[in-house]
Amino acid sequence: MAASSSFADVRVVTEKQTYPVSGRTGAELYTSMQKKAPRRTIFTQDLAQFRFEFTVRHGMGVDGRVCSIQGGTFNVKMTVTYPQTIDKLSPKTGQAWARLIADMHRAEAARTRIARQSMRDLMDATLRLKTANDPTCTKIRGHLNRLRRKALADHDASQYRFSKESAALGSKLLAELAAAK
């Protein structure tokens, strides 16, 4: 598994899913989304849902008594779930729907950038990691676990900040959709 650190890079794969919503007016579509959107928790529902899975694999090597990370793979799998209308929409409702979906795609791009940067930060910190007097690479594992926990916490905080910042636009677009006839 050991490879040159020049081979390490961040790879992001996005899997897209949809859930069907029905209605001819914006209010009907909004109601359908509220009924059919995936739930994050029993109390929390996302009209567009973004889930992340981080996978890190790397090699370790010893030079003398110094253990270091030697290359690896740093992958992010993002699963995005969008609503998809199954009915023909009026021009006004169709325009409102298109703006809402465009905002969801904009959010996907921003969330992808956040995930990629979080994983890149983890990769950079991981590849710099070395522990002296660690010929069995036991000490380095504790450092790796702390780095991973911090990277995931930083990622979650960045995603949460983005959600808070973009909530106003999403609410405005949902209100526009709900009013469309």
Secondary structure, 3 states (H helix, E strand, C coil): CCCCHHHCCEEEEEEEEEEEECCCCHHHHHHHHHHHCCECCCCCECCCEEEEEEEEEEEEEEECCEEEEEEEEEEEEEEEEEEEECCCCCHHHHHHHHHHHHHHHHHHHHHHHHHHHHHHHHHHHHHHCEECCCCCCCHHHHHHHHHHHHHHHHHHHHHHHHHHHHHHHHHHHHHHHHHCC
